[in-house]
């Protein structure tokens, strides 16, 4: 019987059941159970294990690594190389214009960039 997950014990049981029926075919009774159980597990995890945004500086460094950028490349986006170094070393905060440029050029979400750090 499927019911809301309210405790860590119920969460564990739900995960165990999910593993058992993981390969259930869509449209079958177990397939429907799998779908509903997945929704309930996701809701419980969202409430009890929230994942926040990454740190803005770490997000910039990660994106630079993905793109193969160095500080000179970043300086072309946000200004002087010395300013870029200060930002990456957390000695200077991002300005609104920098946030806009980083969002536009590196496609880093503004919600990530505007966080306090």
N, CA, C and O atoms as a MOPAC input file, in Angstrom:
PM7 MOZYME 1SCF
protein

 N      0.84500 1    -1.18900 1     0.00000 1
 C      0.00000 1     0.00000 1     0.00000 1
 C      0.88600 1     1.24700 1     0.00000 1
 O      1.76100 1     1.39200 1     0.85400 1
 N      0.66000 1     2.12800 1    -0.94200 1
 C      1.46000 1     3.34000 1    -1.04200 1
 C      0.83900 1     4.42200 1    -0.16600 1
 O     -0.37400 1     4.63600 1    -0.17200 1
 N      1.71200 1     5.10300 1     0.59400 1
 C      1.26500 1     6.20800 1     1.43900 1
 C      2.39200 1     7.21400 1     1.52800 1
 O      3.52700 1     6.89300 1     1.17300 1
 N      2.11500 1     8.42100 1     1.99100 1
 C      3.17200 1     9.43300 1     2.10000 1
 C      4.33300 1     8.94500 1     2.97600 1
 O      4.13300 1     8.20500 1     3.93800 1
 N      5.53100 1     9.37100 1     2.62500 1
 C      6.72900 1     9.00800 1     3.38800 1
 C      6.94900 1    10.10100 1     4.43300 1
 O      7.15000 1    11.26700 1     4.09400 1
 N      6.90700 1     9.70700 1     5.70700 1
 C      7.01800 1    10.68900 1     6.78800 1
 C      8.23900 1    10.48600 1     7.67000 1
 O      8.66700 1    11.42000 1     8.34900 1
 N      8.80600 1     9.29300 1     7.67500 1
 C      9.94200 1     9.02100 1     8.55100 1
 C     11.10700 1     8.46800 1     7.74400 1
 O     10.95200 1     8.05400 1     6.59500 1
 N     12.26900 1     8.47100 1     8.37200 1
 C     13.45500 1     7.93100 1     7.71500 1
 C     13.30300 1     6.41800 1     7.48600 1
 O     13.79400 1     5.87900 1     6.49400 1
 N     12.63600 1     5.76500 1     8.39200 1
 C     12.39600 1     4.32600 1     8.24400 1
 C     11.50800 1     4.05800 1     7.01900 1
 O     11.80100 1     3.17000 1     6.21900 1
 N     10.42800 1     4.82500 1     6.88100 1
 C      9.54400 1     4.67600 1     5.71600 1
 C     10.29900 1     4.99900 1     4.42100 1
 O     10.07700 1     4.37400 1     3.38400 1
 N     11.18100 1     5.97200 1     4.50500 1
 C     12.00900 1     6.33800 1     3.35000 1
 C     12.88600 1     5.14800 1     2.93600 1
 O     12.99900 1     4.83300 1     1.75200 1
 N     13.50100 1     4.49900 1     3.92000 1
 C     14.33000 1     3.32600 1     3.63900 1
 C     13.53100 1     2.19900 1     3.00800 1
 O     13.99200 1     1.55500 1     2.06500 1
 N     12.34000 1     1.96400 1     3.52500 1
 C     11.47100 1     0.91800 1     2.95400 1
 C     11.07200 1     1.26800 1     1.51900 1
 O     11.02200 1     0.40000 1     0.64700 1
 N     10.79200 1     2.53900 1     1.29000 1
 C     10.40600 1     2.97600 1    -0.05900 1
 C     11.55300 1     2.76500 1    -1.04600 1
 O     11.32800 1     2.33000 1    -2.17600 1
 N     12.77700 1     3.07100 1    -0.62400 1
 C     13.93600 1     2.86600 1    -1.49700 1
 C     14.13800 1     1.37800 1    -1.80900 1
 O     14.45100 1     1.00400 1    -2.94000 1
 N     13.95600 1     0.55100 1    -0.79700 1
 C     14.08800 1    -0.89700 1    -0.99400 1
 C     13.05400 1    -1.39900 1    -1.99400 1
 O     13.37000 1    -2.17800 1    -2.89300 1
 N     11.82300 1    -0.94600 1    -1.82800 1
 C     10.75000 1    -1.35500 1    -2.75100 1
 C     11.02700 1    -0.83800 1    -4.16200 1
 O     10.80300 1    -1.54400 1    -5.14500 1
 N     11.51100 1     0.38900 1    -4.25000 1
 C     11.83400 1     0.97900 1    -5.54900 1
 C     12.87300 1     0.12400 1    -6.27600 1
 O     12.75700 1    -0.10300 1    -7.48000 1
 N     13.87400 1    -0.34300 1    -5.55900 1
 C     14.89800 1    -1.19500 1    -6.16900 1
 C     14.28700 1    -2.48900 1    -6.71300 1
 O     14.66800 1    -2.95900 1    -7.78500 1
 N     13.34200 1    -3.05700 1    -5.97100 1
 C     12.73200 1    -4.32800 1    -6.38200 1
 C     11.89900 1    -4.19600 1    -7.65100 1
 O     11.85400 1    -5.12000 1    -8.46300 1
 N     11.24100 1    -3.05600 1    -7.82600 1
 C     10.34200 1    -2.89300 1    -8.97800 1
 C     10.90600 1    -1.94200 1   -10.03200 1
 O     10.17800 1    -1.48500 1   -10.91200 1
 N     12.18400 1    -1.64900 1    -9.94300 1
 C     12.80900 1    -0.64400 1   -10.80900 1
 C     12.62500 1    -0.91100 1   -12.30100 1
 O     12.49700 1     0.03000 1   -13.08500 1
 N     12.61300 1    -2.14600 1   -12.68900 1
 C     12.50100 1    -2.48900 1   -14.11300 1
 C     11.06800 1    -2.77800 1   -14.54900 1
 O     10.84900 1    -3.36500 1   -15.60800 1
 N     10.09100 1    -2.36900 1   -13.74200 1
 C      8.68200 1    -2.62600 1   -14.07700 1
 C      8.30600 1    -1.91700 1   -15.37000 1
 O      8.77400 1    -0.81400 1   -15.65100 1
 N      7.46900 1    -2.55900 1   -16.13600 1
 C      6.99500 1    -2.00000 1   -17.41000 1
 C      5.93700 1    -0.93000 1   -17.16100 1
 O      5.09100 1    -1.06100 1   -16.27700 1
 N      6.00600 1     0.12400 1   -17.95700 1
 C      5.01700 1     1.20400 1   -17.88300 1
 C      3.63200 1     0.66100 1   -18.20400 1
 O      3.47200 1    -0.17600 1   -19.09200 1
 N      2.63100 1     1.14900 1   -17.47100 1
 C      1.26500 1     0.73000 1   -17.72300 1
 C      0.83700 1    -0.50600 1   -16.95100 1
 O     -0.33600 1    -0.88000 1   -16.96500 1
 N      1.79000 1    -1.14000 1   -16.27600 1
 C      1.44200 1    -2.28700 1   -15.43100 1
 C      1.19200 1    -1.78300 1   -14.01400 1
 O      1.46000 1    -0.62500 1   -13.69200 1
 N      0.67600 1    -2.66900 1   -13.18300 1
 C      0.41100 1    -2.29800 1   -11.78600 1
 C      1.72100 1    -1.88400 1   -11.08600 1
 O      1.76400 1    -0.87700 1   -10.37800 1
 N      2.78800 1    -2.67900 1   -11.29600 1
 C      4.08200 1    -2.33200 1   -10.69800 1
 C      4.67500 1    -1.07800 1   -11.34300 1
 O      5.36200 1    -0.30500 1   -10.67500 1
 N      4.42100 1    -0.87600 1   -12.60700 1
 C      4.88700 1     0.33600 1   -13.28300 1
 C      4.25000 1     1.57700 1   -12.68300 1
 O      4.92000 1     2.58800 1   -12.47200 1
 N      2.95000 1     1.49800 1   -12.40800 1
 C      2.25200 1     2.61200 1   -11.76100 1
 C      2.78700 1     2.83900 1   -10.34900 1
 O      2.97500 1     3.97700 1    -9.91800 1
 N      3.02600 1     1.74100 1    -9.64200 1
 C      3.58400 1     1.84500 1    -8.28400 1
 C      4.95800 1     2.50500 1    -8.32700 1
 O      5.27100 1     3.35500 1    -7.49300 1
 N      5.76600 1     2.11700 1    -9.28700 1
 C      7.10300 1     2.69900 1    -9.45500 1
 C      7.02400 1     4.19900 1    -9.66000 1
 O      7.78000 1     4.95500 1    -9.04800 1
 N      6.12000 1     4.62900 1   -10.51100 1
 C      5.96500 1     6.05700 1   -10.79600 1
 C      5.54600 1     6.83700 1    -9.55800 1
 O      6.13100 1     7.87500 1    -9.25200 1
 N      4.54600 1     6.34900 1    -8.84800 1
 C      4.05900 1     7.03200 1    -7.64600 1
 C      5.11300 1     7.01200 1    -6.54800 1
 O      5.30900 1     8.01600 1    -5.86300 1
 N      5.78800 1     5.89700 1    -6.37300 1
 C      6.82700 1     5.77600 1    -5.36300 1
 C      7.97500 1     6.74200 1    -5.64700 1
 O      8.53200 1     7.35000 1    -4.73300 1
 N      8.31300 1     6.87100 1    -6.91200 1
 C      9.36000 1     7.81300 1    -7.30100 1
 C      9.00300 1     9.24300 1    -6.93400 1
 O      9.85900 1     9.99600 1    -6.46800 1
 N      7.76500 1     9.62000 1    -7.13500 1
 C      7.29300 1    10.96600 1    -6.78500 1
 C      7.35400 1    11.17700 1    -5.27800 1
 O      7.79400 1    12.22800 1    -4.81200 1
 N      6.91500 1    10.18300 1    -4.51900 1
 C      6.93800 1    10.30000 1    -3.05500 1
 C      8.36400 1    10.38000 1    -2.51700 1
 O      8.64000 1    11.15600 1    -1.60100 1
 N      9.26000 1     9.59100 1    -3.07500 1
 C     10.66300 1     9.62100 1    -2.65300 1
 C     11.28600 1    10.97100 1    -2.97800 1
 O     12.00400 1    11.54300 1    -2.15700 1
 N     11.01300 1    11.47600 1    -4.16800 1
 C     11.55100 1    12.78200 1    -4.56000 1
 C     11.06000 1    13.88000 1    -3.62500 1
 O     11.83900 1    14.74500 1    -3.22400 1
 N      9.79500 1    13.85500 1    -3.27900 1
 C      9.22800 1    14.85600 1    -2.36300 1
 C      9.90200 1    14.78200 1    -0.99300 1
 O     10.25700 1    15.81000 1    -0.41700 1
 N     10.07400 1    13.57900 1    -0.47900 1
 C     10.72500 1    13.40400 1     0.82200 1
 C     12.16700 1    13.92500 1     0.77000 1
 O     12.60500 1    14.62600 1     1.68200 1
 N     12.89400 1    13.58700 1    -0.28300 1
 C     14.29000 1    14.01900 1    -0.41700 1
 C     14.39000 1    15.53300 1    -0.55900 1
 O     15.29000 1    16.14400 1     0.01900 1
 N     13.49000 1    16.14600 1    -1.31000 1
 C     13.49300 1    17.59900 1    -1.46200 1
 C     13.29200 1    18.30400 1    -0.12200 1
 O     13.88700 1    19.35000 1     0.13500 1
 N     12.45800 1    17.72600 1     0.72000 1
 C     12.17400 1    18.32700 1     2.02300 1
 C     13.27300 1    18.06300 1     3.05000 1
 O     13.56000 1    18.92200 1     3.88400 1
 N     13.88500 1    16.88600 1     2.99500 1
 C     14.83800 1    16.49200 1     4.02900 1
 C     16.30700 1    16.58100 1     3.62100 1
 O     17.18500 1    16.61600 1     4.48400 1
 N     16.58100 1    16.61700 1     2.33800 1
 C     17.95600 1    16.68300 1     1.85200 1
 C     18.07700 1    17.73600 1     0.74800 1
 O     18.48900 1    17.41200 1    -0.36600 1
 N     17.72400 1    18.99200 1     1.04200 1
 C     17.75700 1    20.00600 1    -0.01700 1
 C     19.18500 1    20.26700 1    -0.50900 1
 O     20.14700 1    20.23000 1     0.25800 1
 N     19.28400 1    20.52500 1    -1.78900 1
 C     20.57800 1    20.84600 1    -2.39500 1
 C     20.54500 1    22.30900 1    -2.80300 1
 O     19.73200 1    22.72000 1    -3.63100 1
 N     21.43100 1    23.07900 1    -2.21500 1
 C     21.48000 1    24.51000 1    -2.50400 1
 C     22.31700 1    24.80300 1    -3.74100 1
 O     22.88600 1    23.90800 1    -4.36500 1
 N     22.37100 1    26.07400 1    -4.06700 1
 C     23.19200 1    26.51100 1    -5.19400 1
 C     24.66800 1    26.41400 1    -4.82400 1
 O     25.02100 1    26.51000 1    -3.64900 1
 N     25.53100 1    26.22400 1    -5.81800 1
 C     26.96700 1    26.22700 1    -5.53200 1
 C     27.43600 1    27.64600 1    -5.20800 1
 O     26.76100 1    28.62400 1    -5.53100 1
 N     28.56500 1    27.74100 1    -4.58600 1
 C     29.20500 1    29.01800 1    -4.28700 1
 C     29.50400 1    29.74100 1    -5.61000 1
 O     29.95100 1    29.10000 1    -6.56200 1
 N     29.27000 1    31.05200 1    -5.69300 1
 C     29.49600 1    31.77500 1    -6.95200 1
 C     30.91400 1    31.64700 1    -7.50800 1
 O     31.09400 1    31.42000 1    -8.70400 1
 N     31.91200 1    31.79000 1    -6.65000 1
 C     33.30300 1    31.70500 1    -7.11900 1
 C     33.60300 1    30.29600 1    -7.60400 1
 O     34.25800 1    30.11900 1    -8.63100 1
 N     33.12900 1    29.29100 1    -6.87500 1
 C     33.35000 1    27.91200 1    -7.30000 1
 C     32.62500 1    27.62100 1    -8.61300 1
 O     33.12600 1    26.86400 1    -9.44400 1
 N     31.46400 1    28.21100 1    -8.80000 1
 C     30.72400 1    28.03400 1   -10.05400 1
 C     31.50300 1    28.63700 1   -11.22500 1
 O     31.55600 1    28.05500 1   -12.30800 1
 N     32.09600 1    29.78800 1   -11.00300 1
 C     32.90600 1    30.43400 1   -12.05000 1
 C     34.11300 1    29.55900 1   -12.38200 1
 O     34.41000 1    29.31600 1   -13.55200 1
 N     34.80700 1    29.08900 1   -11.34000 1
 C     35.98800 1    28.25000 1   -11.56000 1
 C     35.61500 1    26.95600 1   -12.29100 1
 O     36.33300 1    26.51100 1   -13.18600 1
 N     34.49600 1    26.36500 1   -11.90100 1
 C     34.04300 1    25.13300 1   -12.54700 1
 C     33.76100 1    25.37200 1   -14.02500 1
 O     34.16600 1    24.58600 1   -14.88200 1
 N     33.05800 1    26.47100 1   -14.31500 1
 C     32.71900 1    26.77800 1   -15.71000 1
 C     33.97400 1    27.08800 1   -16.52000 1
 O     34.08000 1    26.71100 1   -17.68700 1
 N     34.93000 1    27.78300 1   -15.88700 1
 C     36.19600 1    28.06500 1   -16.56600 1
 C     36.90100 1    26.76100 1   -16.92300 1
 O     37.42700 1    26.61200 1   -18.02700 1
 N     36.90900 1    25.83300 1   -15.99800 1
 C     37.54800 1    24.53500 1   -16.23600 1
 C     36.85100 1    23.79300 1   -17.37500 1
 O     37.50400 1    23.20200 1   -18.23500 1
 N     35.51200 1    23.83100 1   -17.36900 1
 C     34.76300 1    23.16400 1   -18.43000 1
 C     35.11700 1    23.71900 1   -19.80500 1
 O     35.22600 1    22.97300 1   -20.77800 1
 N     35.29500 1    25.03200 1   -19.87400 1
 C     35.55600 1    25.69200 1   -21.15200 1
 C     37.04200 1    25.78600 1   -21.48600 1
 O     37.40300 1    26.22100 1   -22.58000 1
 N     37.90300 1    25.38500 1   -20.55800 1
 C     39.34000 1    25.49300 1   -20.78100 1
 C     39.83500 1    26.93000 1   -20.69300 1
 O     40.83700 1    27.28300 1   -21.31400 1
 N     39.13100 1    27.76400 1   -19.91800 1
 C     39.49700 1    29.16800 1   -19.77000 1
 C     40.54500 1    29.34100 1   -18.67700 1
 O     40.60700 1    28.56500 1   -17.72300 1
 N     41.36400 1    30.37500 1   -18.83700 1
 C     42.27400 1    30.78200 1   -17.77500 1
 C     41.87100 1    32.18700 1   -17.30800 1
 O     40.85900 1    32.72500 1   -17.75800 1
 N     42.66100 1    32.77600 1   -16.41000 1
 C     42.29400 1    34.09400 1   -15.87600 1
 C     42.28000 1    35.16700 1   -16.95200 1
 O     41.49200 1    36.11000 1   -16.87400 1
 N     43.12400 1    35.03900 1   -17.93800 1
 C     43.15000 1    36.01800 1   -19.02400 1
 C     41.83800 1    35.97400 1   -19.81000 1
 O     41.28700 1    37.01100 1   -20.18100 1
 N     41.35200 1    34.76600 1   -20.05400 1
 C     40.07400 1    34.62200 1   -20.76400 1
 C     38.93400 1    35.23200 1   -19.94700 1
 O     38.06100 1    35.91000 1   -20.48900 1
 N     38.95700 1    34.98200 1   -18.63800 1
 C     37.92000 1    35.53600 1   -17.76600 1
 C     38.01300 1    37.05300 1   -17.70000 1
 O     36.99300 1    37.74000 1   -17.64000 1
 N     39.23600 1    37.57500 1   -17.71200 1
 C     39.43600 1    39.03000 1   -17.67000 1
 C     38.80400 1    39.70500 1   -18.88400 1
 O     38.33300 1    40.83800 1   -18.78800 1
 N     38.79200 1    39.02600 1   -20.01200 1
 C     38.16200 1    39.58400 1   -21.21200 1
 C     36.65200 1    39.74100 1   -21.02800 1
 O     36.01600 1    40.54900 1   -21.70500 1
 N     36.08800 1    38.96600 1   -20.11000 1
 C     34.65200 1    39.01900 1   -19.85900 1
 C     34.30200 1    40.04500 1   -18.78500 1
 O     33.34800 1    40.80800 1   -18.93700 1
 N     35.07200 1    40.06100 1   -17.70400 1
 C     34.67600 1    40.91600 1   -16.57200 1
 C     35.57700 1    42.11900 1   -16.31900 1
 O     35.29600 1    42.91300 1   -15.42100 1
 N     36.64100 1    42.26900 1   -17.08200 1
 C     37.47600 1    43.45800 1   -16.88000 1
 C     38.93800 1    43.10400 1   -16.71800 1
 O     39.43500 1    42.15400 1   -17.32300 1
 N     39.60900 1    43.86900 1   -15.90500 1
 C     41.05200 1    43.73200 1   -15.72300 1
 C     41.45900 1    42.38100 1   -15.14700 1
 O     40.70500 1    41.74800 1   -14.40800 1
 N     42.68300 1    41.95200 1   -15.50900 1
 C     43.19500 1    40.68100 1   -15.00100 1
 C     43.37100 1    40.72700 1   -13.48500 1
 O     43.12400 1    39.73400 1   -12.80100 1
 N     43.79500 1    41.87200 1   -12.95900 1
 C     43.97600 1    41.99800 1   -11.50700 1
 C     42.63100 1    41.89400 1   -10.79300 1
 O     42.54500 1    41.30800 1    -9.71400 1
 N     41.59400 1    42.45300 1   -11.38300 1
 C     40.24500 1    42.35900 1   -10.81400 1
 C     39.76100 1    40.91300 1   -10.82600 1
 O     39.13600 1    40.44700 1    -9.87200 1
 N     40.05400 1    40.21900 1   -11.90400 1
 C     39.68000 1    38.80900 1   -12.02000 1
 C     40.35600 1    37.99200 1   -10.92700 1
 O     39.72600 1    37.14200 1   -10.29900 1
 N     41.62200 1    38.25000 1   -10.70600 1
 C     42.35700 1    37.55200 1    -9.65900 1
 C     41.75100 1    37.83000 1    -8.28500 1
 O     41.61600 1    36.92000 1    -7.46800 1
 N     41.39100 1    39.07300 1    -8.03500 1
 C     40.77500 1    39.44300 1    -6.74900 1
 C     39.44900 1    38.70800 1    -6.54400 1
 O     39.14500 1    38.27100 1    -5.43400 1
 N     38.67400 1    38.57500 1    -7.59600 1
 C     37.38100 1    37.89000 1    -7.49000 1
 C     37.59600 1    36.40200 1    -7.22300 1
 O     36.95300 1    35.82700 1    -6.34600 1
 N     38.49300 1    35.78700 1    -7.97300 1
 C     38.74200 1    34.35300 1    -7.79600 1
 C     39.36300 1    34.04100 1    -6.44000 1
 O     39.23700 1    32.92400 1    -5.93900 1
 N     40.03300 1    35.02700 1    -5.84700 1
 C     40.61700 1    34.85800 1    -4.50800 1
 C     39.73300 1    35.43900 1    -3.41300 1
 O     40.14800 1    35.54200 1    -2.25800 1
 N     38.50900 1    35.81800 1    -3.78200 1
 C     37.48600 1    36.30400 1    -2.83800 1
 C     37.86400 1    37.60700 1    -2.13100 1
 O     37.43000 1    37.86100 1    -1.00700 1
 N     38.66400 1    38.41500 1    -2.79100 1
 C     39.03600 1    39.70600 1    -2.21600 1
 C     38.18000 1    40.83800 1    -2.76500 1
 O     38.24300 1    41.96700 1    -2.27900 1
 N     37.38600 1    40.53100 1    -3.77300 1
 C     36.48300 1    41.50900 1    -4.38600 1
 C     35.17500 1    40.80300 1    -4.70800 1
 O     35.16200 1    39.64400 1    -5.12000 1
 N     34.08500 1    41.51600 1    -4.51400 1
 C     32.76000 1    40.97700 1    -4.83000 1
 C     32.42800 1    41.22200 1    -6.29400 1
 O     32.97000 1    42.12800 1    -6.92700 1
 N     31.54100 1    40.41200 1    -6.81200 1
 C     31.05200 1    40.60800 1    -8.17400 1
 C     30.13100 1    41.81900 1    -8.22000 1
 O     29.31900 1    42.02000 1    -7.31800 1
 N     30.25400 1    42.61200 1    -9.25200 1
 C     29.33000 1    43.72700 1    -9.45400 1
 C     28.15100 1    43.22600 1   -10.28700 1
 O     28.19800 1    42.13900 1   -10.86300 1
 N     27.11800 1    44.01900 1   -10.34100 1
 C     25.95100 1    43.65100 1   -11.13600 1
 C     26.32200 1    43.47900 1   -12.60900 1
 O     25.83700 1    42.56500 1   -13.27500 1
 N     27.18100 1    44.36100 1   -13.10800 1
 C     27.60700 1    44.25600 1   -14.50400 1
 C     28.39300 1    42.96200 1   -14.74200 1
 O     28.23300 1    42.31500 1   -15.77700 1
 N     29.23900 1    42.59100 1   -13.78200 1
 C     29.98900 1    41.33700 1   -13.90800 1
 C     29.04700 1    40.14600 1   -13.92500 1
 O     29.21900 1    39.21900 1   -14.71600 1
 N     28.05400 1    40.17500 1   -13.05200 1
 C     27.06600 1    39.09500 1   -13.00000 1
 C     26.38100 1    38.96200 1   -14.35200 1
 O     26.20700 1    37.85800 1   -14.86700 1
 N     26.00000 1    40.08700 1   -14.91500 1
 C     25.34300 1    40.05100 1   -16.23100 1
 C     26.25600 1    39.46700 1   -17.29700 1
 O     25.83000 1    38.63500 1   -18.09900 1
 N     27.51100 1    39.90000 1   -17.30600 1
 C     28.47000 1    39.42100 1   -18.30400 1
 C     28.73700 1    37.92000 1   -18.14700 1
 O     28.77900 1    37.18100 1   -19.13100 1
 N     28.91700 1    37.48200 1   -16.89600 1
 C     29.16800 1    36.05400 1   -16.64900 1
 C     27.97100 1    35.20800 1   -17.05900 1
 O     28.12600 1    34.11600 1   -17.60700 1
 N     26.79200 1    35.71600 1   -16.79000 1
 C     25.58300 1    34.99900 1   -17.19400 1
 C     25.48700 1    34.91700 1   -18.72000 1
 O     25.20800 1    33.85900 1   -19.28200 1
 N     25.72100 1    36.03600 1   -19.36600 1
 C     25.59300 1    36.09300 1   -20.82200 1
 C     26.67000 1    35.28700 1   -21.53300 1
 O     26.37200 1    34.54400 1   -22.46900 1
 N     27.91200 1    35.42300 1   -21.10200 1
 C     29.02900 1    34.79700 1   -21.81800 1
 C     29.32300 1    33.35900 1   -21.37400 1
 O     29.69000 1    32.52000 1   -22.19600 1
 N     29.16100 1    33.07300 1   -20.06800 1
 C     29.49200 1    31.74000 1   -19.56200 1
 C     28.25200 1    30.90500 1   -19.24900 1
 O     28.34800 1    29.72200 1   -18.92300 1
 N     27.09000 1    31.54400 1   -19.35400 1
 C     25.81500 1    30.85900 1   -19.11000 1
 C     25.71000 1    30.28700 1   -17.69100 1
 O     25.17000 1    29.20200 1   -17.48000 1
 N     26.23900 1    31.04400 1   -16.73000 1
 C     26.08500 1    30.68100 1   -15.32700 1
 C     24.80500 1    31.34600 1   -14.84900 1
 O     24.64600 1    32.55000 1   -15.04500 1
 N     23.88900 1    30.61800 1   -14.23300 1
 C     22.62400 1    31.21900 1   -13.78800 1
 C     22.84700 1    32.39500 1   -12.84200 1
 O     23.69800 1    32.33300 1   -11.95500 1
 N     22.09300 1    33.44400 1   -13.03200 1
 C     22.22600 1    34.62100 1   -12.16700 1
 C     21.90200 1    34.29600 1   -10.71500 1
 O     22.46500 1    34.90600 1    -9.80600 1
 N     20.99700 1    33.33800 1   -10.48400 1
 C     20.66700 1    32.93200 1    -9.10600 1
 C     21.90900 1    32.42600 1    -8.37300 1
 O     22.03600 1    32.60900 1    -7.16300 1
 N     22.80300 1    31.80500 1    -9.09100 1
 C     24.04300 1    31.31500 1    -8.49100 1
 C     24.99900 1    32.47800 1    -8.22200 1
 O     25.60700 1    32.55700 1    -7.15400 1
 N     25.12600 1    33.37000 1    -9.19000 1
 C     26.10500 1    34.44900 1    -9.11400 1
 C     25.78000 1    35.52500 1    -8.07800 1
 O     26.68900 1    36.17400 1    -7.56000 1
 N     24.49300 1    35.72200 1    -7.77000 1
 C     24.11800 1    36.81200 1    -6.85800 1
 C     24.15600 1    36.41900 1    -5.38500 1
 O     23.90200 1    37.25400 1    -4.51700 1
 N     24.46700 1    35.16700 1    -5.09700 1
 C     24.51700 1    34.72700 1    -3.69900 1
 C     25.66900 1    35.39900 1    -2.95200 1
 O     26.69200 1    35.75300 1    -3.53800 1
 N     25.47600 1    35.56200 1    -1.65700 1
 C     26.56300 1    36.07000 1    -0.80800 1
 C     27.63900 1    35.01500 1    -0.69200 1
 O     27.35900 1    33.81600 1    -0.67500 1
 N     28.87100 1    35.47500 1    -0.61300 1
 C     29.98900 1    34.54100 1    -0.41400 1
 C     31.07400 1    35.21700 1     0.38100 1
 O     32.10600 1    34.60700 1     0.66000 1

